[in-house]
């Protein structure tokens, strides 16, 4: 693999041209404990973020699952009851304390209510998805701010070369 090819490695050419010297590699090797601490903290942050994302996705999937919807179940029951004829229809509707006045009006009304309910459910799902996305965007922003703070700390306390080494070894590979 050609390491100067940006598309192959994901590392910009300017970064490869400014790669670490042997002295810088030696200096970075002396600070491996710091790098190990940063790596474990970063791994833990990623693990926690993955857990929260997984939980949010599971909740969203359960919410969006049509098998869990009382509204859809009621709509299916109503369509089944209205597909019957005569006395069977009346008995099915009376089981749920529904009054049968006229077949056409009941069918039309039931379908309109079901459609309206499904539209409301879709709107609520969209809102909840938007909130989840905003929450994840906020979390990403927070993690980016933390990374920026870590970068400033390392640059100020260990030098730019150490930061470049960390960035080349860990951050570029994560992308």
FILOGU-284187 format. One line per field, with one value per residue (C-alpha): residue number from 1; residue in three letters; x, y, z. Coordinates in Angstrom, 3 decimals. Each point is the difference from the previous one (the first is absolute). Layout:
torza = [NUM:...]
voza = [ALA:...]
c1 = [X:...]
c2 = [Y:...]
c3 = [Z:...]
//
This chain:
torza = [1:2:3:4:5:6:7:8:9:10:11:12:13:14:15:16:17:18:19:20:21:22:23:24:25:26:27:28:29:30:31:32:33:34:35:36:37:38:39:40:41:42:43:44:45:46:47:48:49:50:51:52:53:54:55:56:57:58:59:60:61:62:63:64:65:66:67:68:69:70:71:72:73:74:75:76:77:78:79:80:81:82:83:84:85:86:87:88:89:90:91:92:93:94:95:96:97:98:99:100:101:102:103:104:105:106:107:108:109:110:111:112:113:114:115:116:117:118:119:120:121:122:123:124:125:126:127:128:129:130:131:132:133:134:135:136:137:138:139:140:141:142:143:144:145:146:147:148:149:150:151:152:153:154:155:156:157:158:159:160:161:162:163:164:165:166:167:168:169:170:171:172:173:174:175]
voza = [UNK:UNK:UNK:UNK:UNK:UNK:UNK:UNK:UNK:UNK:UNK:UNK:UNK:UNK:UNK:UNK:UNK:UNK:UNK:UNK:UNK:UNK:UNK:UNK:UNK:UNK:UNK:UNK:UNK:UNK:UNK:UNK:UNK:UNK:UNK:UNK:UNK:UNK:UNK:UNK:UNK:UNK:UNK:UNK:UNK:UNK:UNK:UNK:UNK:UNK:UNK:UNK:UNK:UNK:UNK:UNK:UNK:UNK:UNK:UNK:UNK:UNK:UNK:UNK:UNK:UNK:UNK:UNK:UNK:UNK:UNK:UNK:UNK:UNK:UNK:UNK:UNK:UNK:UNK:UNK:UNK:UNK:UNK:UNK:UNK:UNK:UNK:UNK:UNK:UNK:UNK:UNK:UNK:UNK:UNK:UNK:UNK:UNK:UNK:UNK:UNK:UNK:UNK:UNK:UNK:UNK:UNK:UNK:UNK:UNK:UNK:UNK:UNK:UNK:UNK:UNK:UNK:UNK:UNK:UNK:UNK:UNK:UNK:UNK:UNK:UNK:UNK:UNK:UNK:UNK:UNK:UNK:UNK:UNK:UNK:UNK:UNK:UNK:UNK:UNK:UNK:UNK:UNK:UNK:UNK:UNK:UNK:UNK:UNK:UNK:UNK:UNK:UNK:UNK:UNK:UNK:UNK:UNK:UNK:UNK:UNK:UNK:UNK:UNK:UNK:UNK:UNK:UNK:UNK:UNK:UNK:UNK:UNK:UNK:UNK]
c1 = [0.000:1.304:-0.018:0.100:-3.317:-2.620:-2.951:1.675:0.995:-2.395:2.999:0.546:3.239:1.132:-0.184:2.137:2.540:0.247:0.356:1.980:3.763:1.909:0.589:-3.707:-0.816:2.528:-1.485:-3.522:1.142:1.069:-3.568:-1.793:-1.722:-1.700:-1.053:-1.344:-2.048:-1.401:-0.783:-1.808:-1.991:-0.903:-1.004:-2.168:-1.681:-0.719:-1.331:-2.364:-1.153:-0.636:-2.048:-2.142:-0.459:-0.979:-2.545:-1.463:-0.221:-1.707:-2.555:-0.601:-0.425:-2.441:-1.932:-0.166:-0.855:-3.552:-0.491:0.107:-2.555:-3.385:-1.338:0.937:-1.384:-3.266:-0.079:0.522:-2.742:-2.371:0.691:-0.550:-3.269:-1.216:0.868:-2.646:-3.610:-3.330:-0.388:3.672:1.053:-2.395:1.172:3.672:-0.625:-2.076:2.845:1.967:-3.028:-0.237:-3.418:-0.764:-2.169:0.822:2.660:1.311:0.296:1.739:2.509:0.769:0.315:2.211:2.341:0.286:0.805:2.577:1.675:0.005:1.452:2.713:0.882:0.236:2.132:2.300:0.313:0.834:2.551:1.594:0.163:1.527:2.531:0.905:0.521:2.211:2.046:0.368:1.092:2.619:1.223:0.401:1.946:2.274:0.604:0.898:2.437:1.572:0.441:1.588:2.365:0.905:0.729:2.148:1.854:0.677:1.186:2.379:1.314:0.625:1.499:1.701:0.503:-1.422:2.069:-1.589:-3.424:0.805:1.172:-3.185:-2.117:1.776:-0.155:-3.506:-2.244:0.772:-0.563:-3.378:-1.265]
c2 = [0.000:3.440:1.978:3.333:-0.726:1.930:-2.075:-3.271:0.934:2.772:2.070:3.308:0.326:3.006:-2.108:-2.716:2.550:1.323:-3.466:-0.518:-0.192:-2.757:2.379:0.721:-3.710:-0.580:2.818:-1.341:-3.474:1.486:1.213:-3.271:0.034:3.272:-1.386:-3.147:2.106:2.101:-3.083:-1.746:3.152:0.388:-3.676:0.340:3.115:-1.847:-2.985:2.205:1.838:-3.308:-1.260:3.146:-0.090:-3.676:0.693:2.924:-2.106:-2.844:2.402:1.543:-3.411:-1.105:3.235:-0.297:-3.732:-0.321:-3.244:2.012:2.565:-0.074:2.268:-2.372:-2.968:1.866:0.944:-3.634:-1.112:2.660:-0.932:-3.666:0.788:2.176:-2.648:-2.248:0.277:0.378:-1.529:-1.060:3.623:1.316:-2.578:0.784:3.727:-0.539:-1.998:3.258:2.097:1.513:0.850:-0.965:2.615:-0.250:-2.173:2.617:2.764:-2.304:-1.203:3.505:1.428:-2.856:0.319:3.773:-0.390:-2.688:2.132:3.042:-2.033:-1.413:3.494:1.225:-3.002:0.719:3.654:-1.043:-2.514:2.681:2.396:-2.634:-0.927:3.676:0.273:-3.089:1.453:3.328:-1.854:-1.960:3.161:1.656:-3.031:0.100:3.726:-0.691:-2.743:2.267:2.719:-2.552:-1.096:3.631:0.506:-3.134:1.251:3.395:-1.687:-2.327:2.793:2.270:-2.650:-2.458:1.951:0.114:-2.981:-2.274:1.150:-0.628:-3.504:-0.691:1.424:-2.034:-3.212:0.155:2.725:-0.434:-3.761:0.520:1.924]
c3 = [0.000:-0.859:3.266:-1.809:-1.704:1.968:-1.219:1.017:3.550:0.881:1.139:-1.796:-1.980:2.027:3.169:-1.544:-1.185:3.558:1.524:3.182:0.006:1.777:2.933:0.267:-0.082:2.765:2.086:-0.541:1.058:3.321:0.548:-0.705:3.393:-0.849:-3.355:1.662:2.433:-2.810:-2.054:2.857:0.809:-3.656:-0.231:3.098:-1.408:-3.235:1.924:2.044:-3.107:-1.775:2.973:0.064:-3.756:0.156:2.749:-1.932:-3.155:1.871:1.469:-3.404:-1.649:2.702:-0.386:-3.785:0.009:-1.373:1.959:3.247:-1.158:1.728:-2.707:-2.805:1.961:0.539:-3.694:-1.034:2.370:-1.336:-3.626:0.862:1.792:-2.860:-2.592:1.528:-1.059:1.746:3.453:0.234:-0.546:2.636:2.555:-0.661:0.447:3.146:1.602:0.133:0.969:-3.480:-1.368:-3.603:-1.693:-3.670:-1.652:-2.390:2.622:2.451:-2.592:-1.249:3.498:1.180:-2.939:0.407:3.688:-0.731:-2.680:2.278:2.849:-2.231:-1.226:3.609:0.893:-2.948:1.086:3.554:-1.280:-2.152:2.954:2.249:-2.693:-0.356:3.750:-0.042:-2.866:1.814:3.136:-1.935:-1.727:3.414:1.242:-3.054:0.538:3.640:-0.988:-2.615:2.642:2.336:-2.758:-0.646:3.713:0.079:-3.076:1.630:3.191:-1.828:-2.233:3.015:2.301:-2.374:-3.194:-3.476:-1.111:2.593:-1.076:-3.661:0.904:1.947:-2.770:-2.674:2.006:1.438:-1.329:-3.696:0.286:1.671:-3.029]
//
